[in-house]
Each structure stands twice: as structure tokens, then as C-alpha cells.
């Protein structure tokens, strides 16, 4: 459980981040995104909005579930 889940903090997201969050329905390879989207995804990983999973030498990104 993440700290922001415990204390119920709203995490600010930009329009670009929200667009990417809406696109992520399940696990997606980070290499399928363009360079700008990968940069945004890395920022969202730092904000704990998405998780980065290593699988067979590649990376997947998965949206974290928040209510």
C-alpha cells in the first residue's frame, strides 16, 4: 500500500499525463510509446501513478489503481 493511498492525497496530473492514464488499460510495453510519452511515463512512475515492471529484458508499464 502506498503512502498516498493511506492519507488520501489527490495527485496533480497534467493533461498529457491524464491522456496517457486513460490509454493504459492493461500492461503495455514502454518501447511502444514515442519518446515524449516515455518521458511522461517516467515522470508518472516517480509520482506512483504507474508501475514499471521488468520482463525478459524489456519493461512494461501498468496503471496503479486509485479510487
Buried (B, 14 or more C-beta within 10 A) or exposed (E): EEEBEEEEEEEEBEEBBEEBBEEBEEEBEBEEBEEEBBEBBEBBBEEBBBEEEEEEEEBBBEBBEEE
